[in-house]
Amino acid sequence: MRVAVIGAGAAGLATIKALVDAGCTPVAYERNDLPGGLWTDTYASLHLNTSKGRTEFADLPMPAEWPDYPSAGRVAGYLADYADKFGLTQHIRYGSTVTRVERGEDWTVTTDTGDTERYDAVIVANGHNWQPRLPEPGYPGTFDGIAVHAHDYRTPDVFRNRRVLVVGMGNSAMDIAVDASHVAGGPVLLSARHGVHIVPKYLFGRPADATGGALAALPWRLRQRLAETMLRLAVGTPQRYGLPAPAGGLFQNHPTISDTILHRLTHGEVVARPGIERLDGRCVVFTDGTAEPVDVIVWATGYRVHIPFLTSRWLGPDPERLPLFKHVFHLDDPSLAFVGLMQSTGSAFPVVEAQAKLAAAYLSGTFALPPAADQRRAVDRDLRAAIERWGERARPHMRVDFDRYVADLNRELTRGVHR
């Protein structure tokens, strides 16, 4: 099988390796000139928020001498080493942006230079953290200062001696608020309409995700109660730091992993604010009626799924709601597969590695999918469970429980081999 792989970030690299191992011929398209995707161009202070032992690929452990939470630069180097060690770079076409993928007797891939090639299958591994999402609808009024999305942030120089507002409660929002607090011209404001659980990187002397992983065999509601109790004993509730109460229980909304934000909050260098009511020139009015002068707004409001080279024939009205068997195979044509189109409760690397191996096993003929009707029933069953746990508005089609999902993909691989 000759397979087009779209993207050469972590998901794309894992996919290329799995295809080569399975005897397929991959051709990967990467718009940048290096492997590693977003890890090669991100803000200077970024570190892993999942520990290296829970992040590394099974096929290439991270160096034992590394810290538990390596920097983005180290992770980018790790991905480059992964590509070199397994000879993946020879399969990658750098500086090549895919503009169209179409289905005829086979798949045709067209790039921005107008080149077209035909393939037996396509695996989409372009990631979903690169198309910024701004508040919708936008807030009333206008802002006369500097407004940037977290995607464009690199160093805190833009904040020096300025009044800064960071909007959001995710990992990037916390990192940027902490960075800004060291150079801003006053306390950094941190605004959010809804709260999240703040999990320190270490709990009881161990990486926090390792502590959570030890509970993985338990039903998620029991895990939730135990983990929330441990978190409350270790650091208290977000409300104790002036932050809004979490919108859902732990393991239901995505927690924010940070040691430093609580420190900066307790020292008054970061100050929590509620959601925004409206913008008024150089002032921001919040939902509690207070107003603050602001020079810079950082929208740390996440990303939207964007797959511009596929039409609605394949994506439906909303790619975030695309039903996929095991979050990998398109229900209408499994020769179109996706690696990385999910939102994990843990690290993405082991997840995309397991997805890639499943897709490669199918395309090489060593794995058989269940009948189409069984696939659709499985998708519906998984979606009902996801909605029950995460809710209708929290991308339930994309949500996976890290430990359980990786284990399920391994079991599915065994079942498919028997089929």
LUMZA-788220 format. One record per residue (C-alpha): residue in three letters; residue number from 0; z, x, y. Coordinates in steps of 0.1 Angstrom, whole numbers, always signed. Layout:
> ALA; NUM; Z; X; Y .
...
***
This chain:
> MET; 0; +0; +0; +0 .
> ARG; 1; -9; +12; +35 .
> VAL; 2; +18; -1; +58 .
> ALA; 3; +20; -1; +96 .
> VAL; 4; +55; +5; +110 .
> ILE; 5; +61; -5; +146 .
> GLY; 6; +86; +18; +162 .
> ALA; 7; +102; +51; +153 .
> GLY; 8; +138; +46; +163 .
> ALA; 9; +166; +44; +137 .
> ALA; 10; +151; +13; +121 .
> GLY; 11; +116; +28; +120 .
> LEU; 12; +126; +61; +107 .
> ALA; 13; +146; +45; +78 .
> THR; 14; +116; +24; +71 .
> ILE; 15; +91; +53; +70 .
> LYS; 16; +114; +72; +46 .
> ALA; 17; +119; +41; +23 .
> LEU; 18; +81; +36; +22 .
> VAL; 19; +74; +72; +13 .
> ASP; 20; +101; +72; -13 .
> ALA; 21; +85; +40; -28 .
> GLY; 22; +50; +55; -30 .
> CYS; 23; +35; +36; +0 .
> THR; 24; +16; +52; +28 .
> PRO; 25; +32; +44; +62 .
> VAL; 26; +17; +49; +96 .
> ALA; 27; +42; +45; +124 .
> TYR; 28; +35; +37; +160 .
> GLU; 29; +59; +50; +186 .
> ARG; 30; +54; +46; +223 .
> ASN; 31; +76; +76; +232 .
> ASP; 32; +70; +112; +224 .
> LEU; 33; +101; +117; +202 .
> PRO; 34; +117; +99; +173 .
> GLY; 35; +150; +82; +178 .
> GLY; 36; +141; +53; +201 .
> LEU; 37; +168; +44; +227 .
> TRP; 38; +191; +72; +216 .
> THR; 39; +168; +97; +233 .
> ASP; 40; +171; +82; +268 .
> THR; 41; +204; +66; +276 .
> TYR; 42; +234; +70; +299 .
> ALA; 43; +252; +104; +299 .
> SER; 44; +286; +91; +288 .
> LEU; 45; +274; +70; +258 .
> HIS; 46; +291; +77; +225 .
> LEU; 47; +290; +58; +192 .
> ASN; 48; +313; +27; +192 .
> THR; 49; +313; +27; +154 .
> SER; 50; +327; +57; +136 .
> LYS; 51; +304; +83; +121 .
> GLY; 52; +315; +74; +85 .
> ARG; 53; +305; +38; +91 .
> THR; 54; +273; +47; +110 .
> GLU; 55; +256; +75; +91 .
> PHE; 56; +226; +68; +68 .
> ALA; 57; +236; +70; +31 .
> ASP; 58; +207; +95; +26 .
> LEU; 59; +220; +119; +53 .
> PRO; 60; +257; +120; +61 .
> MET; 61; +266; +132; +96 .
> PRO; 62; +282; +167; +97 .
> ALA; 63; +318; +168; +86 .
> GLU; 64; +328; +188; +117 .
> TRP; 65; +316; +162; +141 .
> PRO; 66; +341; +140; +159 .
> ASP; 67; +346; +105; +147 .
> TYR; 68; +326; +91; +176 .
> PRO; 69; +297; +115; +184 .
> SER; 70; +279; +114; +217 .
> ALA; 71; +244; +98; +221 .
> GLY; 72; +229; +133; +224 .
> ARG; 73; +243; +142; +190 .
> VAL; 74; +230; +109; +175 .
> ALA; 75; +196; +116; +189 .
> GLY; 76; +197; +150; +174 .
> TYR; 77; +208; +135; +141 .
> LEU; 78; +178; +112; +140 .
> ALA; 79; +155; +140; +148 .
> ASP; 80; +170; +160; +120 .
> TYR; 81; +166; +130; +97 .
> ALA; 82; +129; +129; +106 .
> ASP; 83; +124; +166; +100 .
> LYS; 84; +144; +168; +68 .
> PHE; 85; +125; +141; +51 .
> GLY; 86; +91; +150; +65 .
> LEU; 87; +87; +118; +85 .
> THR; 88; +71; +131; +116 .
> GLN; 89; +37; +135; +99 .
> HIS; 90; +35; +97; +96 .
> ILE; 91; +43; +90; +132 .
> ARG; 92; +17; +85; +160 .
> TYR; 93; +36; +93; +192 .
> GLY; 94; +26; +79; +226 .
> SER; 95; +10; +49; +209 .
> THR; 96; +20; +14; +221 .
> VAL; 97; +10; -15; +199 .
> THR; 98; -4; -44; +219 .
> ARG; 99; -16; -68; +192 .
> VAL; 100; -10; -74; +155 .
> GLU; 101; -33; -99; +138 .
> ARG; 102; -38; -113; +103 .
> GLY; 103; -72; -117; +86 .
> GLU; 104; -80; -106; +51 .
> ASP; 105; -55; -78; +59 .
> TRP; 106; -35; -69; +90 .
> THR; 107; -52; -54; +121 .
> VAL; 108; -31; -33; +145 .
> THR; 109; -44; -27; +181 .
> THR; 110; -30; -1; +205 .
> ASP; 111; -30; +2; +243 .
> THR; 112; -59; +26; +240 .
> GLY; 113; -80; +0; +222 .
> ASP; 114; -78; +17; +188 .
> THR; 115; -77; -6; +158 .
> GLU; 116; -67; +0; +122 .
> ARG; 117; -63; -22; +92 .
> TYR; 118; -33; -23; +69 .
> ASP; 119; -20; -41; +38 .
> ALA; 120; +13; -49; +54 .
> VAL; 121; +32; -46; +87 .
> ILE; 122; +69; -38; +93 .
> VAL; 123; +83; -46; +127 .
> ALA; 124; +110; -21; +136 .
> ASN; 125; +108; -20; +174 .
> GLY; 126; +144; -29; +181 .
> HIS; 127; +158; -56; +204 .
> ASN; 128; +179; -37; +230 .
> TRP; 129; +151; -27; +254 .
> GLN; 130; +140; -59; +272 .
> PRO; 131; +168; -66; +298 .
> ARG; 132; +182; -101; +300 .
> LEU; 133; +193; -113; +334 .
> PRO; 134; +215; -143; +341 .
> GLU; 135; +196; -176; +336 .
> PRO; 136; +194; -195; +358 .
> GLY; 137; +200; -169; +386 .
> TYR; 138; +230; -173; +408 .
> PRO; 139; +226; -192; +441 .
> GLY; 140; +221; -171; +472 .
> THR; 141; +208; -136; +478 .
> PHE; 142; +223; -102; +474 .
> ASP; 143; +214; -75; +500 .
> GLY; 144; +227; -45; +481 .
> ILE; 145; +215; -26; +451 .
> ALA; 146; +212; -45; +419 .
> VAL; 147; +204; -28; +385 .
> HIS; 148; +205; -37; +349 .
> ALA; 149; +226; -16; +325 .
> HIS; 150; +193; -6; +308 .
> ASP; 151; +184; +15; +338 .
> TYR; 152; +218; +32; +342 .
> ARG; 153; +220; +70; +335 .
> THR; 154; +246; +87; +357 .
> PRO; 155; +274; +74; +380 .
> ASP; 156; +259; +90; +411 .
> VAL; 157; +245; +57; +423 .
> PHE; 158; +281; +44; +426 .
> ARG; 159; +296; +73; +447 .
> ASN; 160; +317; +59; +475 .
> ARG; 161; +302; +25; +470 .
> ARG; 162; +319; -9; +462 .
> VAL; 163; +308; -17; +427 .
> LEU; 164; +306; -49; +406 .
> VAL; 165; +298; -48; +369 .
> VAL; 166; +289; -81; +353 .
> GLY; 167; +295; -85; +316 .
> MET; 168; +321; -78; +289 .
> GLY; 169; +301; -58; +263 .
> ASN; 170; +303; -21; +254 .
> SER; 171; +279; -10; +281 .
> ALA; 172; +297; -30; +308 .
> MET; 173; +330; -13; +299 .
> ASP; 174; +314; +22; +297 .
> ILE; 175; +297; +17; +331 .
> ALA; 176; +328; +2; +348 .
> VAL; 177; +349; +32; +336 .
> ASP; 178; +322; +57; +348 .
> ALA; 179; +320; +40; +382 .
> SER; 180; +357; +39; +386 .
> HIS; 181; +359; +77; +389 .
> VAL; 182; +335; +79; +419 .
> ALA; 183; +334; +45; +435 .
> GLY; 184; +347; +38; +470 .
> GLY; 185; +375; +15; +457 .
> PRO; 186; +384; -3; +425 .
> VAL; 187; +355; -14; +404 .
> LEU; 188; +352; -51; +399 .
> LEU; 189; +345; -64; +364 .
> SER; 190; +333; -100; +363 .
> ALA; 191; +328; -122; +332 .
> ARG; 192; +327; -159; +326 .
> HIS; 193; +339; -155; +290 .
> GLY; 194; +363; -130; +274 .
> VAL; 195; +360; -109; +243 .
> HIS; 196; +384; -90; +222 .
> ILE; 197; +389; -54; +233 .
> VAL; 198; +393; -31; +202 .
> PRO; 199; +404; +5; +207 .
> LYS; 200; +385; +32; +188 .
> TYR; 201; +416; +41; +168 .
> LEU; 202; +441; +17; +152 .
> PHE; 203; +471; +32; +134 .
> GLY; 204; +457; +67; +134 .
> ARG; 205; +423; +57; +119 .
> PRO; 206; +390; +47; +133 .
> ALA; 207; +393; +10; +140 .
> ASP; 208; +361; +0; +120 .
> ALA; 209; +375; +18; +90 .
> THR; 210; +406; -3; +92 .
> GLY; 211; +385; -34; +94 .
> GLY; 212; +363; -22; +65 .
> ALA; 213; +393; -20; +43 .
> LEU; 214; +397; -58; +47 .
> ALA; 215; +360; -65; +39 .
> ALA; 216; +366; -80; +5 .
> LEU; 217; +387; -108; +20 .
> PRO; 218; +373; -141; +33 .
> TRP; 219; +364; -137; +69 .
> ARG; 220; +389; -162; +82 .
> LEU; 221; +417; -144; +65 .
> ARG; 222; +403; -110; +77 .
> GLN; 223; +403; -125; +112 .
> ARG; 224; +439; -135; +111 .
> LEU; 225; +451; -102; +98 .
> ALA; 226; +429; -82; +122 .
> GLU; 227; +439; -102; +152 .
> THR; 228; +476; -97; +143 .
> MET; 229; +471; -59; +140 .
> LEU; 230; +452; -59; +173 .
> ARG; 231; +478; -79; +191 .
> LEU; 232; +506; -56; +179 .
> ALA; 233; +486; -25; +188 .
> VAL; 234; +473; -33; +223 .
> GLY; 235; +482; -69; +231 .
> THR; 236; +457; -96; +243 .
> PRO; 237; +430; -92; +269 .
> GLN; 238; +449; -116; +291 .
> ARG; 239; +477; -90; +295 .
> TYR; 240; +451; -68; +313 .
> GLY; 241; +439; -96; +336 .
> LEU; 242; +408; -103; +315 .
> PRO; 243; +397; -138; +305 .
> ALA; 244; +407; -150; +270 .
> PRO; 245; +382; -144; +243 .
> ALA; 246; +357; -172; +238 .
> GLY; 247; +361; -171; +200 .
> GLY; 248; +381; -154; +173 .
> LEU; 249; +377; -118; +163 .
> PHE; 250; +347; -114; +140 .
> GLN; 251; +332; -145; +156 .
> ASN; 252; +321; -130; +189 .
> HIS; 253; +311; -94; +192 .
> PRO; 254; +342; -73; +201 .
> THR; 255; +340; -46; +227 .
> ILE; 256; +350; -11; +214 .
> SER; 257; +367; +9; +241 .
> ASP; 258; +398; +31; +246 .
> THR; 259; +392; +38; +282 .
> ILE; 260; +387; +4; +299 .
> LEU; 261; +423; -7; +292 .
> HIS; 262; +436; +25; +308 .
> ARG; 263; +415; +20; +339 .
> LEU; 264; +426; -16; +342 .
> THR; 265; +463; -8; +339 .
> HIS; 266; +459; +19; +366 .
> GLY; 267; +441; -5; +390 .
> GLU; 268; +409; +15; +390 .
> VAL; 269; +391; -14; +374 .
> VAL; 270; +400; -50; +385 .
> ALA; 271; +390; -81; +365 .
> ARG; 272; +373; -109; +383 .
> PRO; 273; +361; -143; +370 .
> GLY; 274; +325; -155; +368 .
> ILE; 275; +302; -155; +399 .
> GLU; 276; +298; -187; +419 .
> ARG; 277; +272; -174; +443 .
> LEU; 278; +258; -144; +462 .
> ASP; 279; +261; -141; +499 .
> GLY; 280; +244; -110; +514 .
> ARG; 281; +268; -82; +508 .
> CYS; 282; +295; -105; +494 .
> VAL; 283; +300; -120; +460 .
> VAL; 284; +319; -153; +457 .
> PHE; 285; +337; -159; +424 .
> THR; 286; +345; -191; +406 .
> ASP; 287; +381; -190; +417 .
> GLY; 288; +370; -191; +454 .
> THR; 289; +377; -155; +462 .
> ALA; 290; +350; -133; +478 .
> GLU; 291; +346; -95; +477 .
> PRO; 292; +322; -71; +496 .
> VAL; 293; +299; -54; +471 .
> ASP; 294; +273; -26; +476 .
> VAL; 295; +261; -23; +439 .
> ILE; 296; +258; -49; +412 .
> VAL; 297; +252; -38; +376 .
> TRP; 298; +240; -66; +353 .
> ALA; 299; +254; -56; +319 .
> THR; 300; +241; -89; +306 .
> GLY; 301; +224; -79; +274 .
> TYR; 302; +189; -80; +261 .
> ARG; 303; +163; -105; +248 .
> VAL; 304; +143; -101; +217 .
> HIS; 305; +108; -92; +227 .
> ILE; 306; +79; -87; +203 .
> PRO; 307; +49; -89; +225 .
> PHE; 308; +23; -79; +200 .
> LEU; 309; +29; -109; +177 .
> THR; 310; +18; -144; +187 .
> SER; 311; +38; -176; +183 .
> ARG; 312; +19; -182; +150 .
> TRP; 313; +44; -157; +136 .
> LEU; 314; +73; -159; +159 .
> GLY; 315; +76; -196; +166 .
> PRO; 316; +89; -208; +200 .
> ASP; 317; +117; -183; +200 .
> PRO; 318; +118; -149; +182 .
> GLU; 319; +156; -150; +183 .
> ARG; 320; +154; -180; +160 .
> LEU; 321; +129; -167; +136 .
> PRO; 322; +138; -176; +100 .
> LEU; 323; +135; -146; +77 .
> PHE; 324; +145; -143; +40 .
> LYS; 325; +175; -119; +40 .
> HIS; 326; +167; -113; +76 .
> VAL; 327; +137; -92; +64 .
> PHE; 328; +107; -112; +50 .
> HIS; 329; +86; -137; +69 .
> LEU; 330; +87; -170; +50 .
> ASP; 331; +49; -176; +55 .
> ASP; 332; +37; -142; +45 .
> PRO; 333; +62; -115; +32 .
> SER; 334; +36; -87; +39 .
> LEU; 335; +50; -91; +74 .
> ALA; 336; +86; -78; +74 .
> PHE; 337; +112; -70; +100 .
> VAL; 338; +138; -42; +99 .
> GLY; 339; +165; -43; +126 .
> LEU; 340; +159; -79; +138 .
> MET; 341; +196; -87; +133 .
> GLN; 342; +229; -84; +151 .
> SER; 343; +256; -67; +129 .
> THR; 344; +293; -69; +132 .
> GLY; 345; +292; -31; +125 .
> SER; 346; +268; -2; +128 .
> ALA; 347; +231; -9; +126 .
> PHE; 348; +221; +23; +107 .
> PRO; 349; +233; +14; +72 .
> VAL; 350; +220; -21; +77 .
> VAL; 351; +184; -10; +86 .
> GLU; 352; +185; +15; +58 .
> ALA; 353; +193; -12; +33 .
> GLN; 354; +166; -35; +48 .
> ALA; 355; +140; -8; +47 .
> LYS; 356; +147; -1; +11 .
> LEU; 357; +143; -38; +2 .
> ALA; 358; +110; -41; +21 .
> ALA; 359; +96; -10; +6 .
> ALA; 360; +106; -21; -29 .
> TYR; 361; +87; -54; -24 .
> LEU; 362; +56; -36; -10 .
> SER; 363; +55; -11; -38 .
> GLY; 364; +57; -38; -64 .
> THR; 365; +91; -29; -80 .
> PHE; 366; +109; -59; -64 .
> ALA; 367; +98; -96; -66 .
> LEU; 368; +108; -122; -42 .
> PRO; 369; +122; -156; -54 .
> PRO; 370; +99; -187; -51 .
> ALA; 371; +92; -198; -16 .
> ALA; 372; +113; -229; -19 .
> ASP; 373; +143; -208; -30 .
> GLN; 374; +138; -185; +0 .
> ARG; 375; +138; -214; +24 .
> ARG; 376; +170; -228; +9 .
> ALA; 377; +186; -194; +11 .
> VAL; 378; +177; -191; +48 .
> ASP; 379; +190; -226; +55 .
> ARG; 380; +223; -218; +37 .
> ASP; 381; +228; -186; +55 .
> LEU; 382; +220; -203; +89 .
> ARG; 383; +246; -230; +82 .
> ALA; 384; +272; -204; +74 .
> ALA; 385; +263; -184; +105 .
> ILE; 386; +265; -214; +128 .
> GLU; 387; +299; -223; +113 .
> ARG; 388; +312; -188; +121 .
> TRP; 389; +294; -178; +153 .
> GLY; 390; +282; -211; +168 .
> GLU; 391; +248; -225; +178 .
> ARG; 392; +245; -204; +210 .
> ALA; 393; +253; -169; +196 .
> ARG; 394; +220; -160; +179 .
> PRO; 395; +231; -174; +145 .
> HIS; 396; +196; -166; +130 .
> MET; 397; +203; -129; +137 .
> ARG; 398; +240; -126; +129 .
> VAL; 399; +251; -106; +98 .
> ASP; 400; +285; -95; +86 .
> PHE; 401; +281; -58; +82 .
> ASP; 402; +299; -51; +49 .
> ARG; 403; +289; -83; +32 .
> TYR; 404; +253; -82; +42 .
> VAL; 405; +247; -46; +31 .
> ALA; 406; +264; -55; -3 .
> ASP; 407; +242; -86; -6 .
> LEU; 408; +210; -67; +0 .
> ASN; 409; +219; -43; -28 .
> ARG; 410; +226; -72; -51 .
> GLU; 411; +193; -89; -40 .
> LEU; 412; +174; -56; -48 .
> THR; 413; +188; -57; -83 .
> ARG; 414; +179; -94; -87 .
> GLY; 415; +144; -88; -75 .
> VAL; 416; +139; -59; -99 .
> HIS; 417; +149; -82; -128 .
> ARG; 418; +125; -109; -115 .
***
